[in-house]
Amino acid sequence: MSKYTILHFPLFSPPLCGLLTALICCCCCRQTAIAQEDAVLKNITSHLAESLPEEEDLSALTERLSFYKDQPIDLNQAKPDQLKELVFLSALQISNLLRHIRVNGKLKDILELQGIDDFDTETIRRILPYVTVRPGQSYRGLLNLRNLLHNGNNELILRYGQVLKRQKGFDELPGSRYLGSPQKFRLKYKYYLGDQLSFALTGDKDAGESFLGSHSQAGFDFLSASLGLYKNGRFKKIVIGDYSLQFGQGLSLWTGSSFGKGADVAGVAKKDTGLKPYTSADEFAFFRGAGSTVSVSKDIDITSFISFRNLDASLSKSSEAEYSLTTIGISGLHRTASEIRNKGSLRQTAYGTALELRKTSLEAGLLAYHSSYEHQFTKGSARYRQYAFEGKELSNLGFWYSCNLRNIYLFGETAKSVPGGFALLQGAMTSISRSFSAVILYRNYAKDYHTFYSQGLGAGSDAANEQGWYGGIHWNRGTRWDISVYADLFHFPWAKYRIDSASDGADLMGQISYLPRKNLKLNFRISIKVSEQNLSSSLPVNPLAKLYKENCRLGASWRLNSKMKMENRVEITQFRKGNAASTYGCMIFQDADYSPLSSRFSANIRLAFFSTASYENRIYAYEDDVLYGAGSGLYNGRGFRSFLNMNFRLTGRLKAWLRYALYFYPGEEHTGSGLDEITGSSKPEIKLQLRYQF
């Protein structure tokens, strides 16, 4: 039956009046629910951005949440791999939830979550739009043409963006320049039939890339597609096209987003989701081919996959006319002649198998996969690359586990590369009480451990050449106080980039949130990072100097009324290298969010001032954007930053977003650098997005 049914009654009759009143109430309730759910998604996105790399693409995470908003998870029937896709839940919270249901029986009301350890008010508020305790109405039927056409759900997204001032790279320069147009285009189409089938298509063109050029695919520089089939007999998953793989704690094989250190201290324990279709626009972190997960028994699954891809690489030609390389290109940008030449220049073949055991209180897995490359990897002459991967063939093995021992959650992974060494991670989390939890983690990554697809926790950029201890605690008292603290002590046994010998460091963070009133939230955060770096670059082996980075943040958010929400923040950074004088940076912003509960229109705006003495004092802050486009903005230099986001519900199926953003640097003759340089003191940018659901 349609969501909206039209009935005809005599004009002004009592039944008609009653019906109109009911319809108005239903529409208002529906608009209110939509507005509240959008606010929850915005809250989750800003929270996630704190624990992800600054340039991370959040779209895949938020798209999955949008799916579960339409197809809520029945908590009484939920499997661990489903709950892991609710990215704001920690592994400890998932473990506590499943144990509570196992011991006390099925949940009768969603509010019973309040009685589960580590489920605070904020977590419950975030989870409500995506779960239920009653069996859903997800479609289950034959996969025939009639059902595909009449019972599926479609979503089409078109996005356009552009910097409104001409950048230097688009001029007719004698050297390197952008060969394409300044517009950004993105197309995303998604289809799903209940929990049985999904299809996704993504086309993406970055600024400076050619559209409809000789090296583009169907007009786009990047084109990705995936078809997923689920719950077909023993085949739990079959994915054809582009897919991602996430196993264990991310040491041996993990593609896509991964959370690191942040205010969610328990987030360091990863939640692997195995095989899943790839829907992001990131042009590196995926495989292309086919994969499947087969249930060989009640508790054992086998995932097998094969992939054929052409990766970006800058190749060097030897005197023997053989090509070699040192690193793989991961930017996905193909704007200049050299970037276009590097596109798809390295052929990769990868295949492997993972065996997973899932018992009531134990999960464990074994993984083996091999990757082969067309051209030879070389170490190069840099000291820090002495133990880098060399050759054309690389094999990786991994073993991981997680288990519950009463109120203690243990997790870990051991990985081995061939050629190369071992990587080890071991951790434990516990809910000491309903309001207090703690986590401790140890890691040891050999300097000759090699993998191109890892997301293991660490202070470095990859899971190699590192040892460390991490500890964190989280405490909340009712609905008013929430405190998180972590400390990470690390050691690099060998040289790293701009570090010519072994070095040590520490990363400390503390955050306090306080709700004096229901509509007011205050928070304070301080973080300190101490590391080492070459004092200069004039010697073959340079002496090391201490680096000190401190960051202090004070913020507040409050609701003026049912339509307006305000948020502001003051942030200060300090940086010092060795005995040099300290440099400072600061940023202050004011946000205003207008979201009437029953309106087709909503908007938010930011006005920020920032002043940083050096790039080391730069500040990142979450910025709201069009749907699936949010991320962190960079505040560096001295100037102002402002953006305005508006979204319009044009019809029941069509929604539009408009964004205008501006950097303004008073007194500057140029902004940006290199080919992105702009004449003048401002950098304006516009973005338009349409979404049609049918």
C-alpha positions in Angstrom: 0.0 0.0 0.0 1.2 3.5 -0.8 2.4 5.7 2.1 -0.2 8.3 1.1 -3.9 7.3 0.3 -6.4 9.9 -1.0 -10.0 9.5 0.2 -13.0 11.6 -1.0 -15.6 12.9 1.4 -18.3 15.6 1.0 -16.8 19.1 1.5 -16.7 20.2 5.2 -18.2 16.9 6.4 -17.0 15.8 9.9 -15.2 12.8 8.5 -13.4 15.0 6.1 -12.4 17.5 8.8 -11.2 14.7 10.9 -9.2 13.2 8.1 -7.7 16.6 7.2 -6.7 17.1 10.8 -5.1 13.6 10.9 -3.3 14.2 7.6 -1.9 17.5 8.8 -0.7 16.0 12.0 0.9 13.0 10.2 2.6 15.3 7.7 3.9 17.5 10.6 5.0 14.5 12.5 6.7 13.1 9.4 8.5 16.4 8.7 9.5 16.6 12.4 10.9 13.1 12.4 12.9 13.9 9.2 14.3 17.0 10.7 15.2 15.2 14.0 16.9 12.3 12.0 18.8 14.8 9.9 20.0 16.5 13.1 21.1 13.1 14.5 23.0 12.3 11.3 24.7 15.7 11.5 25.7 15.0 15.1 27.1 11.6 14.2 29.1 12.9 11.3 30.7 15.7 13.3 31.5 13.2 16.0 33.1 10.7 13.5 35.2 13.4 11.9 37.1 13.9 15.1 38.5 10.3 14.9 39.3 10.2 11.2 42.1 11.7 9.0 41.4 15.2 8.0 40.8 14.4 4.3 38.8 11.2 4.9 35.7 10.7 2.8 32.7 10.2 5.1 30.2 9.4 2.4 30.4 5.6 2.6 29.7 5.8 6.4 26.8 8.2 6.2 25.2 6.4 3.1 25.1 3.2 5.1 23.3 5.0 8.0 20.8 6.4 5.5 20.1 2.8 4.4 19.4 1.7 7.9 17.1 4.7 8.5 14.9 3.2 5.8 15.6 -0.4 6.8 16.0 -0.4 10.6 17.9 -3.2 12.3 15.9 -5.4 14.6 18.1 -5.5 17.7 16.6 -8.8 18.8 17.6 -10.5 15.5 20.8 -8.4 14.8 24.0 -10.1 13.8 27.4 -8.6 14.9 28.3 -7.7 11.3 25.1 -5.6 11.1 25.7 -3.8 14.4 29.3 -3.0 13.3 27.9 -0.9 10.5 26.4 1.5 13.0 29.8 3.2 13.1 29.1 5.2 16.3 28.8 2.0 18.4 32.0 0.8 19.9 33.0 -2.9 19.9 32.4 -2.9 23.7 28.9 -1.5 23.3 28.1 -4.1 20.7 29.4 -6.8 23.0 27.5 -5.5 26.0 24.2 -5.4 23.9 24.5 -8.9 22.6 25.4 -10.2 26.1 22.4 -8.4 27.6 20.0 -10.0 25.1 21.6 -13.4 25.5 21.3 -13.3 29.4 18.0 -11.4 29.8 16.1 -12.3 26.7 14.7 -10.2 23.8 14.2 -6.4 24.3 10.5 -5.5 24.6 11.1 -1.7 24.3 13.9 0.3 22.9 14.3 2.2 26.1 15.7 -0.9 27.8 19.0 0.2 26.2 19.3 2.6 29.2 20.0 -0.4 31.4 22.9 -1.8 29.3 26.5 -1.0 30.4 28.2 1.8 28.4 25.0 2.9 26.7 24.8 6.6 27.7 22.1 9.0 26.7 24.0 10.3 23.6 24.6 6.8 22.3 20.9 5.9 22.7 19.9 9.2 20.9 22.2 8.3 18.0 21.0 4.8 17.6 17.2 5.4 17.8 16.6 6.3 14.0 18.4 3.1 12.8 17.1 0.3 15.0 13.8 -1.3 16.2 12.8 -4.1 18.5 10.0 -5.3 16.3 10.4 -7.4 13.2 10.7 -5.1 10.1 8.9 -5.3 6.8 12.0 -5.8 4.7 11.2 -7.3 1.3 11.8 -11.0 0.8 10.8 -12.5 -2.5 11.9 -13.9 -5.8 14.6 -12.0 -7.7 12.6 -11.6 -10.9 12.2 -8.7 -13.2 8.7 -7.8 -11.9 9.9 -7.6 -8.3 13.1 -5.7 -9.3 11.0 -3.1 -11.0 8.2 -2.7 -8.5 9.7 -3.5 -5.0 13.1 -1.9 -5.2 14.3 1.5 -3.9 16.3 3.9 -6.1 18.3 7.0 -5.3 20.0 9.3 -7.8 22.4 12.0 -6.7 23.9 14.7 -9.0 26.5 17.1 -7.6 28.3 20.1 -9.1 31.0 22.2 -7.5 33.4 24.9 -8.6 35.9 27.5 -7.3 34.4 30.7 -8.7 37.8 32.5 -9.3 40.3 31.3 -11.9 43.2 29.3 -10.6 46.7 29.6 -12.0 46.7 26.0 -13.3 43.9 26.8 -15.8 46.0 29.5 -17.6 48.0 28.7 -20.7 51.3 28.0 -18.9 54.4 26.8 -20.7 55.0 24.1 -18.1 52.7 22.0 -16.0 49.0 23.1 -16.0 45.6 21.7 -15.6 44.3 20.2 -18.9 40.7 19.9 -17.9 37.9 22.2 -16.7 37.5 23.8 -13.2 34.1 22.1 -12.5 33.6 19.2 -10.2 31.0 16.6 -11.1 29.7 13.6 -9.2 27.0 11.1 -10.1 25.8 8.5 -7.7 23.0 6.0 -8.3 22.0 3.4 -5.8 19.4 0.6 -5.9 18.4 -1.9 -3.3 15.8 -4.6 -3.0 15.3 -5.1 0.7 18.3 -7.0 2.1 18.6 -9.2 -0.9 20.2 -7.1 -3.6 22.0 -3.8 -4.1 23.6 -2.0 -7.0 25.7 1.2 -7.0 27.2 3.3 -9.7 29.6 6.3 -9.0 31.1 8.7 -11.5 33.5 11.4 -10.3 35.4 14.3 -12.0 37.7 16.5 -9.9 38.5 20.1 -10.7 41.2 20.2 -13.4 40.3 16.8 -14.9 38.8 16.4 -18.3 35.2 15.7 -18.8 34.4 13.6 -21.9 38.2 13.5 -22.5 40.1 10.7 -24.2 41.2 9.3 -20.9 37.8 9.5 -19.1 35.3 6.8 -18.7 31.7 7.7 -19.8 32.7 11.3 -19.3 34.1 10.8 -15.8 37.7 10.5 -14.8 36.7 7.8 -12.2 33.9 5.3 -12.7 32.9 2.6 -10.1 30.1 0.1 -10.0 29.2 -2.8 -7.8 26.4 -5.4 -7.6 25.7 -7.2 -4.3 23.6 -10.3 -3.7 22.8 -11.4 -0.2 21.3 -14.3 1.7 21.1 -16.7 -1.2 21.3 -20.1 0.4 24.8 -20.7 1.7 26.0 -17.6 -0.1 25.7 -14.8 2.5 27.3 -12.3 0.1 28.2 -12.1 -3.5 29.8 -8.9 -4.8 30.7 -8.3 -8.4 32.6 -5.2 -9.5 34.2 -2.9 -6.9 34.3 -4.0 -3.3 36.1 -3.4 0.0 37.5 -5.8 2.5 37.9 -5.2 6.3 39.2 -7.9 8.6 40.5 -8.1 12.1 42.1 -5.0 13.5 43.3 -3.7 10.2 46.9 -5.0 10.2 46.7 -7.4 7.3 43.8 -6.2 5.1 41.6 -3.2 5.6 40.3 -0.8 2.8 38.1 2.2 3.4 37.5 4.3 6.5 39.0 3.4 9.8 38.8 5.2 13.1 41.8 6.2 15.1 42.5 8.1 18.3 39.8 10.5 19.5 37.3 11.4 22.1 35.7 8.0 21.6 38.5 6.2 23.4 36.9 2.7 22.7 36.9 3.4 19.0 40.5 2.1 18.7 39.1 -1.4 18.7 38.0 -1.9 15.1 34.8 -3.4 13.9 35.5 -5.4 10.8 32.7 -5.9 8.3 34.4 -8.3 5.9 33.3 -8.1 2.2 31.0 -5.3 1.1 30.2 -3.3 -2.1 32.3 -0.2 -2.6 30.3 3.0 -3.0 32.8 5.7 -2.2 34.6 8.1 -4.6 38.1 7.4 -3.2 40.1 6.1 -6.1 42.6 3.8 -4.3 41.1 2.0 -1.3 39.1 -0.8 -3.1 39.4 -4.0 -5.1 37.9 -4.6 -8.5 36.7 -8.1 -9.5 34.5 -10.5 -7.5 34.2 -11.8 -4.0 31.8 -14.0 -2.0 31.2 -15.0 1.6 29.9 -18.6 2.0 28.5 -20.1 5.1 30.0 -23.6 5.3 28.4 -24.3 8.7 26.4 -22.4 11.4 29.5 -20.8 12.8 32.0 -20.8 10.0 32.2 -18.5 6.9 34.7 -18.4 4.1 35.3 -15.2 2.1 37.2 -15.6 -1.2 38.1 -12.8 -3.6 40.0 -11.9 -6.8 40.8 -8.5 -8.1 42.3 -7.0 -11.3 43.2 -3.3 -11.1 45.3 -0.6 -12.8 46.9 1.6 -10.1 48.5 5.0 -10.4 52.3 5.1 -10.2 55.2 7.3 -11.3 57.5 4.9 -13.2 61.2 5.2 -13.7 62.9 3.6 -16.7 66.3 1.9 -16.2 69.1 1.4 -18.7 67.8 -2.1 -19.4 64.5 -0.5 -20.5 62.7 -1.9 -17.4 60.3 0.1 -15.4 60.3 0.5 -11.6 58.6 2.5 -8.9 58.9 3.4 -5.2 55.4 4.2 -4.2 51.8 3.9 -5.4 49.8 7.1 -6.2 46.7 7.4 -4.0 45.5 10.9 -4.7 43.2 9.9 -7.6 43.9 13.3 -9.3 44.6 13.3 -13.1 44.8 17.0 -14.0 48.2 17.6 -15.4 50.1 15.8 -18.2 52.3 13.9 -15.7 49.3 12.9 -13.5 47.5 11.6 -16.6 50.6 9.7 -17.7 50.8 8.0 -14.3 47.1 7.0 -14.3 46.7 3.3 -14.4 50.3 2.6 -15.2 50.7 -0.2 -12.6 48.7 -3.4 -13.1 47.8 -5.3 -9.9 46.4 -8.7 -9.4 45.2 -9.8 -5.9 43.4 -12.8 -4.6 42.9 -14.5 -1.3 40.7 -16.3 1.3 39.5 -15.5 4.8 38.1 -18.1 7.2 35.9 -16.7 10.0 34.6 -18.4 13.1 31.6 -16.7 14.9 30.5 -18.2 18.2 28.4 -16.7 21.0 31.4 -15.1 22.9 34.2 -15.6 20.4 35.1 -14.4 16.9 38.3 -15.5 15.2 39.6 -15.5 11.7 42.5 -16.5 9.4 43.4 -14.6 6.2 45.9 -15.3 3.4 46.1 -13.2 0.2 48.6 -12.5 -2.5 49.2 -9.4 -4.6 51.3 -9.3 -7.8 52.5 -6.1 -9.6 53.5 -5.6 -13.2 56.6 -3.5 -12.3 59.3 -3.8 -9.7 59.2 -1.8 -6.4 62.5 -0.4 -5.4 63.6 1.1 -2.0 65.3 4.2 -3.3 68.3 5.8 -1.6 66.6 7.6 1.3 67.7 6.3 4.7 64.1 5.9 6.0 63.3 3.6 3.1 66.0 1.0 3.8 63.4 -1.5 4.9 60.7 -0.6 2.4 59.1 -3.3 0.2 61.1 -4.4 -2.8 60.0 -6.8 -5.6 56.9 -7.6 -7.6 55.2 -10.3 -5.3 53.8 -9.8 -1.8 51.9 -12.2 0.4 50.1 -11.3 3.6 48.9 -13.6 6.4 46.7 -12.7 9.3 45.1 -14.1 12.4 42.6 -12.1 14.6 40.2 -12.7 17.4 37.8 -11.1 19.8 36.1 -12.6 22.8 34.2 -11.8 26.0 35.3 -12.9 29.4 32.5 -11.7 31.7 32.8 -7.9 31.5 36.1 -7.9 29.6 36.3 -7.7 25.9 39.6 -9.0 24.4 40.7 -8.3 20.8 43.9 -8.6 18.8 45.6 -9.5 15.5 48.9 -10.9 14.4 50.0 -10.4 10.8 53.0 -11.5 8.7 54.2 -10.3 5.3 56.2 -12.4 2.9 58.8 -11.0 2.3 59.0 -9.1 5.6 58.3 -9.3 9.3 55.5 -9.5 11.8 52.9 -7.0 13.1 51.1 -7.5 16.4 48.2 -5.7 18.2 46.6 -6.8 21.4 44.0 -4.9 23.4 41.4 -5.2 26.2 38.3 -3.2 27.1 36.0 -3.4 30.1 32.9 -1.8 31.6 34.0 -1.4 35.2 30.5 0.0 35.9 27.5 1.2 33.9 29.1 4.7 33.6 32.9 3.9 33.6 34.9 2.0 30.9 38.5 1.6 30.1 40.7 0.3 27.3 44.4 -0.7 27.0 46.2 -1.6 23.8 49.8 -2.7 22.8 51.2 -2.8 19.3 54.5 -3.8 17.8 55.0 -3.4 14.0 58.3 -4.6 12.6 60.2 -2.1 10.4 60.1 -4.6 7.5 56.4 -5.4 7.7 54.8 -4.6 4.3 51.2 -4.2 3.2 49.5 -1.6 1.0 46.1 -2.1 2.7 46.4 -1.6 6.4 44.7 0.7 8.9 46.2 -0.5 12.2 46.2 1.9 15.1 49.4 4.0 15.2 51.2 7.3 15.4 52.7 6.8 11.9 51.0 6.7 8.6 51.2 2.9 8.1 51.5 -0.2 10.2 55.2 -0.6 10.2 58.3 0.5 12.2 56.4 1.2 15.4 55.9 0.1 19.0 53.5 1.6 21.5 51.1 1.5 24.4 47.6 3.1 24.4 45.3 3.6 27.3 42.0 5.4 27.6 39.1 5.8 30.0 35.5 7.1 29.6 33.2 8.2 32.4 29.8 9.7 32.2 27.6 10.7 35.1 24.0 10.7 34.3 23.1 13.1 31.4 25.3 16.0 32.6 29.0 15.0 32.7 31.0 13.1 30.1 34.8 12.7 30.4 37.3 11.0 28.1 41.0 10.7 28.5 43.7 8.8 26.6 47.5 8.5 26.5 49.5 7.0 23.7 53.2 6.3 24.1 55.1 5.3 20.9 58.5 4.5 19.6 59.9 4.3 16.1 62.8 1.7 16.0 64.1 3.0 12.7 64.2 6.2 10.7 61.1 7.8 9.2 60.5 10.6 6.8 62.4 13.7 8.2 63.5 11.6 11.1 67.0 10.1 10.5 67.2 7.7 13.5 65.1 5.9 16.1 62.7 8.3 17.9 60.0 8.4 20.7 56.9 10.4 21.3 53.6 10.7 23.2 50.1 11.7 22.4 47.8 12.9 25.2 44.1 14.0 25.1 41.5 15.0 27.6 37.9 16.1 27.0 35.1 17.2 29.3 31.5 17.7 28.3 28.9 19.3 30.6 25.2 19.8 30.2 24.0 22.3 32.8 20.6 22.5 31.0 18.8 20.3 28.5 19.4 22.8 25.7 23.0 23.8 26.5 26.2 21.8 26.1 29.7 22.9 27.1 32.9 21.1 26.2 36.6 21.6 26.8 39.4 19.6 25.1 43.2 19.7 25.4 45.6 17.6 23.5 49.4 17.5 23.6 51.7 15.7 21.2 55.4 15.3 21.7 57.6 13.8 19.0 61.0 14.1 17.3 62.2 15.4 14.0 65.5 16.3 12.2 66.9 19.6 13.5 67.9 20.5 10.0 68.4 18.8 6.6 72.1 19.7 5.9 73.8 16.5 7.2 73.7 12.9 6.0 72.3 11.9 9.4 70.8 14.8 11.3 70.4 15.2 15.1 66.9 15.1 16.4 65.0 17.9 18.0 61.8 17.6 20.1 58.5 18.8 18.6 55.8 20.1 20.9 52.3 20.6 19.7 49.5 21.7 22.0 45.9 22.3 21.2 43.2 23.8 23.5 39.5 24.0 22.6 36.5 25.4 24.3 33.1 25.1 22.7 29.4 25.5 23.4 26.2 24.6 21.7 22.7 25.6 22.7 19.2 25.7 21.3 17.5 29.1 21.2 14.1 27.6 20.3 12.6 24.7 18.3 14.0 26.3 15.1 17.4 27.7 15.9 20.5 26.0 17.2 23.8 27.9 17.9 27.3 26.6 18.3 30.6 28.4 18.8 34.2 27.4 19.5 37.5 28.9 20.4 40.7 27.0 19.6 44.3 27.8 20.3 47.4 25.9 19.1 51.0 26.1 20.1 54.0 24.7 18.3 57.7 24.6 19.2 60.7 22.8 17.7 63.8 22.3 19.8 64.9 25.5 21.5 63.2 27.8 18.9 60.5 30.2 20.0 57.0 28.9 20.1 54.5 29.9 17.4 50.8 30.2 18.0 47.5 29.9 16.1 43.9 30.6 17.0 40.5 30.1 15.5 37.0 31.2 16.6 33.8 30.4 14.9 30.0 31.0 15.3 27.5 28.6 13.7 23.8 29.1 13.4 21.5 26.3 12.3 17.9 27.0 11.2 15.9 23.7 11.1 12.1 24.2 11.5 10.6 20.8 12.5 7.8 20.9 9.9 9.4 23.0 7.1 10.7 22.0 3.7 13.6 24.4 4.1 16.6 24.4 6.5 19.9 26.2 6.5 23.1 26.7 8.5 25.8 29.3 8.4 29.3 29.8 9.9 31.5 32.8 10.4 35.0 32.1 11.5 38.2 34.1 12.1 41.6 32.4 12.1 45.2 33.4 12.5 48.1 30.9 12.4 51.8 31.8 12.4 52.8 28.7 10.5 51.5 25.6 8.8 52.3 23.6 11.9 49.7 25.7 13.8 46.9 24.9 11.3 43.5 24.0 12.7 41.0 21.6 11.4 37.3 21.9 12.2 34.2 19.9 11.0 32.2 21.7 8.3 28.7 20.8 7.4 28.1 20.4 3.7 25.7 18.9 1.2 24.4 15.4 2.0 27.3 12.9 2.0 29.8 15.7 1.5 30.7 16.8 5.0 34.3 16.7 6.3 37.0 18.7 8.0 38.0 22.2 6.8 41.5 23.6 7.0 42.1 26.9 8.8 45.6 28.2 8.0 47.1 31.7 7.6 45.2 34.8 8.7 41.7 35.5 7.5 38.0 34.7 7.6 36.0 31.6 6.7 32.3 31.5 6.0 29.9 29.1 4.5 26.1 28.9 4.0 24.3 25.6 3.5 20.7 25.5 2.4 18.5 22.5 1.6 15.1 22.4 0.1 12.6 19.5 0.0 11.1 20.4 -3.4 8.7 17.4 -3.5 8.3 14.2 -1.5 11.0 12.6 -3.6 13.2 15.4 -4.7 15.6 17.4 -2.4 18.2 20.0 -3.3 21.2 21.4 -1.4 23.1 24.6 -2.1 26.4 25.6 -0.5 28.4 28.7 -0.8 31.8 28.9 1.0 34.4 31.6 1.1 38.0 32.1 2.4 39.0 35.8 2.8 42.5 36.9 3.5 42.6 40.7 4.1 45.5 42.4 2.5 46.8 39.4 0.5 47.4 39.8 -3.2 47.3 36.0 -3.8 45.7 33.0 -2.1 46.7 29.4 -2.5 50.0 28.1 -3.9 51.3 26.4 -7.0 48.7 25.7 -9.7 45.9 26.4 -7.2 47.0 30.0 -6.7 44.3 32.7 -7.2 44.9 36.4 -7.8 43.2 38.4 -5.1 42.4 38.0 -1.4 39.4 35.6 -1.6 38.5 32.1 -2.6 34.8 31.6 -3.2 33.3 28.2 -4.0 29.8 26.9 -4.8 28.2 23.5 -4.6 24.8 22.3 -5.8 23.3 18.8 -5.3 20.1 17.1 -6.2 18.7 13.8 -4.8 15.8 12.0 -6.3 14.4 8.9 -4.6 12.0 6.7 -6.3 
